[in-house]
Amino acid sequence: MTRPRPPHRHPPTGPVLLGVLLVGFLLLPVAALLLRGLTPALLPTLISPVVLDALSVSLLTTTLTLLLTLLLVTPVAWLLARYDFPGKAVLDTLLDLPIVLPPVVAGLGLLLAFGRQGLLGPPLALAGIQLPFTTAAVVLAQLFVSAPYYLRAAKAGFSAVDPDVEAAASIDGASRRAVFRHVTWPLAFPFLLEGLILTWARALGEFGATILFAGSLQGRTRTVTLAIYAALESDLGPALILSAVMVLLAFGLLLAVRVLSRWRPTIGRSTFPGAPGERFM
């Protein structure tokens, strides 16, 4: 019988040096942004009209993007996680496509689909709807590039729910809607919340598709990332401060995702309403 190898007490020097080099390379730009951006001018800059407009546009559009993502993507993720049908692999790949598309290509595609001369441009014009260079265009751009992140997390969450738990709830008299509401949704919720955080972060940081499809109009379509780009052309101070704020926000979001990832395995079936043995009304 072969004895297991004892664990190494000291890591090899080569990987450690490469790791230090990589960490230094990744953290140096972040540290530079924080050192230059977190200055006494932070608060006055954040309450300036230009920055407040950008923050309000970003908050409004990303909130709408999250709501649309929940409404449109959740049922699709559930279907993809639970059912097999012809063309499923192709559909799954197409829905993931925005993740790997360059943002500028995504913006051009949105223009060709919803612009005045696009595929749906004439019907939308007849209905009195104009999407390009409006706040709605910002939401569509964010939805296009960020929704696949929630889709992937939601599929993993719904796939992780034990079908026997749902079957037990059905035997207890629960309808399909009640099973989803009281069993499937709570058990998959940590995955869904993680996906929503990633979706919001991606929507907040969206730039290429937004500037091409929605433009950069202060108070209407200029989000935080577009405000940073605009400030680089005139005043570096606000750009540095907004960049530092984005770094802190990104760190907080990633930390939240890590915490959720650690929390997922601790969830038990009896933690939520509708666990086996409980009656549904």
PyMOL commands that set and color helices and strands:
alter all, ss='L'
color gray80, all
select helices_A, chain A and resi 13-37+42-46+49-82+88-100+103-114+121-126+135-160+163-171+176-204+208-213+224-232+236-266+269-271
alter helices_A, ss='H'
color red, helices_A
deselect
rebuild
show_as cartoon
